[in-house]
Amino acid sequence: MLSNIGIPGLILILVLALIIFGPKKLPEIGRAFGETLKEFKKSTRELTKDDDHDKRK
C-alpha cells in the first residue's frame, strides 16, 4: 500500500498535513498515532499468542 507512494508523495502529504494542522499540532497527532499503533500491535500479539496456546492444547 505505502510502497507505491514514493518520496515525492510523502513530501506532499507532509506539506499538506503541516498546512492543515499547523506546526504545533503535528507532534501531538504523531504521538497519538504512535501510541495507537503501539497498542494495536500489542493487542494483535496477545491475540496470536492466545491462538497459539489454544492450538497446543
N, C-alpha and C positions, 0 to 999 in steps of 0.2 A: 504494500500500500504506500508506504512512505518512500520506497526506493525509486519511485517514478517522479518525485518532486524535484530533486536536484538542488544545487546551490542557489541558482537564481530564484527558484520558488521559495526556498527557505528565507532568503533575504527579503523577498516581497512580503511573506507572511509576518516576519518580524517587524518590518516597517509599518504594515497595516495595524498590527497589534499595538505598536507604540503610538500611532496616531489615534486609535480608537480609545485605548485605556489610559494613555499617558504614562510618563516615566515613573510616577510614584506608585501606581497600582500594579505594574508589571511584576515586581518582586513578590508582592502578596499573592498574585494569581499563580505565579510559578511555584511558590511554596505550597499553596493549597493543592495544586495539581500533583506535585511530587508526593505529598502526604497521601492523597487519594490513591495514586498509583502504588505506593508502598503498601497501603492497607489492602488493596486489591490483590497484589502478589502474595501477601501473607495469607489471605483467605484462600486463595487458589492452592497454595502449597498445603495448607491444612486439609482442604478437601481431598486432594490427591493422596495425601498421607493416610487419611481415613479410608479411602478406597483400597489402597494397597494393603492396609491392615485387615480389612474385611475379606479380601480375596485370599489371604493366607489362612484364614480360619477354616 
